[in-house]
């Protein structure tokens, strides 16, 4: 067996956005991602997930490519990337292929990465400038904790009505997942306690968590429901703030 270290490949460490999608090199560290102005602008939820990853030492060495390729159901960057409709670009011997992240993740620790391929880039279309996003997680402790449950939300708030809602969750299924039923419950609804309660009830039944040493399946359902309500409010507040900024400018 051979261990290959890719850290000395500078061409795989970047966050860029020109006319097309936002592109993130696979060797971009979590620390670089968390402090990237482009990441904070286009996906605050992804920046939040990078900030929540491990310890400062881990964030300075761990990469987004590693978090994706490890395919842990609890991978913190995965829910935000799923809400963004992210695509991974895989390279091998001069050939490339693009795979939607939702299809790349097959099961716990399993991906569609083929022999001889490396994960080169993850990319996603830039959300509208007035979109807000949020990522929240809960673990067994406040820091350096594997997620017991996590939720990412991307949406736009217009006249107190939720639009373009995307919801994804981690550590509550064999892979990180989008939650279409929960999205449908929120889409086009006013931001009220009744709407949040209905969405919490939907995600409670939509996810399929297991019980393990870190938490029971019921606790994970309850945690995901609570995180969803908070994440929707945070994302909506950010969307509203960005709209006010547009008016001022």
N, C-alpha and C positions, 0 to 999 in steps of 0.2 A: 504494500500500500504506500501511496505517496501523498503527502500533505502539501498543498500549494497555497502560498500566502499571496493575496492579491493587493495588499495594502500599498505596495510601491507602484501601482498603476495609477498615476494622477489623472489619466484620461477618463477614469470611471468615478471621479469625485467632483460633482458639480450640481448646481440647481440653476436652470436657465428657463427663460420664457421669451420668445421672440414673437413671430406672428402665429405660430402653431400652438401645440400643447405645452404645458409645463413639463419639463423633463428633469428627472433626478437620477444621477449616476448611482449605480448599485453600491459603490464604495463610499458614498456620502455618509458620514457618521451621524449618529443621533444628535450629538452636540452641534454639528454644523447645520443640521436640519432645523433644530430648535431656534437657532440664532439667524437663520436665513431670512432676510427681508421679503424675498419672493415667496417663501413658504408661509410666513406669517400673513402676507397679503392675500394669497390665493387659497390657503387652507389653514386657518388658525387651529382647526382640530388636529391636523397632522403635526403642527408645531407643538401643541399641547401633549400629544401622544409621545413625541420624541422627548419632551421634558420629563414625562412620567416614567421613562424607561430606566430601570436599574439605578445605579449610582453614577456620580460624575465620572468615575473611572470607566465604567461600562459604556456610558454615553460617548466618551472620547475614543473608544475603540470599536464598539459595536456599530454596524452599518444597517441602512435600510434594506440593502440587498440580502443581508444575512437574516434579518427579521422576516422578510418575505419568504426566502428559500427554506427556512427552517419549518415553515408551515405549522407553527404551533397554533392551536385554536385560541390561545390567549395572547398571540402576538399583538402588541399595542398599536403598531402602525397600520394593521390590516383593516380594522373597521373604518377609519377615516378614508383610506384609499378606496375601499369598496363604495363609499358614498360618492366619491369623485369619478366613479366609472373608470378606474385605473386599468392600464394595459401594461404588461411587462414585455420587454424586448429581449429575446434570447439569441445568443450568437454562438456559432460553431463553424470552424474551418471556412471562413469567408461567407457563410450563409447566415441569414437572420430570419426570425419569425416573431410575430406579435401575437400574444395570447391575453385575452381579458383575465384580469386577476381572479375573478370569480371562477373561471375555468382552470386556471393554473393551480389553484388549491384543491386537491383531491380528497385529502383526509388528514388526520393527525400525523404530521411529519412527512406527508406525501404530496408531491407536486407532479406536474406534467413535464418537468425538466428531463430531457433525454441525455443519454450518455454522451459526453464530449461537449455539452453545452454549458455556457455560463449565463447568468442573469446579468445583462448589461445595463439596462435602463428601465425605470418605471416612469410612465407618463400619463397625464390626464388633461382633459380640456379645462381651461381656466374658467371657474364659475363666474356668474355675473358679479359685477363690482358691489352690488348691494346684498349679495348673499352672505349669510352668517353661518358659522359652523361651530361645533363644540365637541369635545371628547372628554368623557369621564370614566373612571374605573374605580373598582373597589378591590382591595386585597386583604391579606391577613394582617398587614401592618401598613403604616403610612408611607414607607419608602422601601425601595429595593424589594418589591413584592410582585410576584406573578399575579396577574389579574384573576380574580374569582369571577368577575363579570365586568364587561366594559361596553360602552355605547358611544357611537358617533352619530351626529346629526348634521345635515346640511339642508338649509332652507332659505326662503325669502319671505319676509313679512311685509304685506301691503295692506294698509288700512286695517290693521289688526287681524288680517286673514293670512293663514299659512299657505304658501305656494311652493311648488317644486321641491317637495319634501323627500329627503332620502335618509334612511335610517339603517345602520348596520350595528351588529353586536359581536362581541368576542367572548370566548370561554363559555359559551352556552350551546355549543353544537360541535360536531366533529371538525368543522373549520369555522373561521370567522364568516359571518353570513349577512346578506342584505335581508331586510325584514319588510317585504312588500305589503303584507296585510296591515302592518302598523303604519306604513307610509300612507296607505289608502285611508286609514282612519283619521289621519291628520290633514290630508290634502284638502284644501278649500274650506277648512273649518276655522272659526275664530279662535284666537288664543285665549281660552278660558279654562277654568278649573274642570269643567265638564269635559272639554276636549282632551285635556291632559289625562284625566281619569280613564276615559275611553281608550286612549292610546296605551296607557299602562296595562289595562286589562287585556288588550290585544297582544302586546308583546309577551305578556305573561303566558299566554297559551300558544303563541307562535314559535317560540324558541324550544329547543329540545336538549336541555342540559343534563349532565350526569352527576351522580354523587361520587365524590372522591375524598382524599385526605384533606383537601383544602376547604370544601364546602359541600353541602347537600344540594340536590337538584332544586328543592323547593326554595332554599335560601338564594340560589342563583336567579331563580325566576323573580323573587321579590326584589332582589338587588337590581336586576336589569330594569324592572318597572320603575323603581325609584330613580335610577340614573337617567332613564329616558325623559322623565318629566323635567328634571333639572337641566338636562342637555338641550331640550327644546326651548326652554325659557332663555338659557344663555345664548343660543344661536339666534333666537328671535330678537333679543336685546341688541346683539351685534349688528344684525341686519338693519334694525331701526336706526342705530347710531350711524351706520354707513350711509343710509338714505339722507339723514340730516346733514352729514358732511357734504354730500353731493349738492344739496340745495345751497349750502353756504358757498361752496366753490363756484 
